[in-house]
Amino acid sequence: MAKVIITCAVTGAIHTPSMSPYLPVSADEIATAAIGAAEAGAAIVHLHARDPLNGRPSQDPALFEPILERIGAASDVVINITTG
């Protein structure tokens, strides 16, 4: 059987909470979704941080820090932070 690499983008790039009630927004929600994806077989998680006030994508490094810490403590999944 051939090996495959599964990547999971748990938030998407342009999505906002008005598009889906299931969109993870907080650092805890994003980390939980990423850890769940890894437990389900994803080898890579692609991450976008969200502004906790409005749910819009944010490039603020301070918003990524708690997400990365939580995922790193719970999983060895490869983390791909967005460059977009």
Secondary structure, 3 states (H helix, E strand, C coil): CCCCCCEEECCCCCCCHHHCCCCCCCHHHHHHHHHHHHHCCCCEEEECEECCCCCCEECCHHHHHHHHHHHHHHCCCEEEECCC
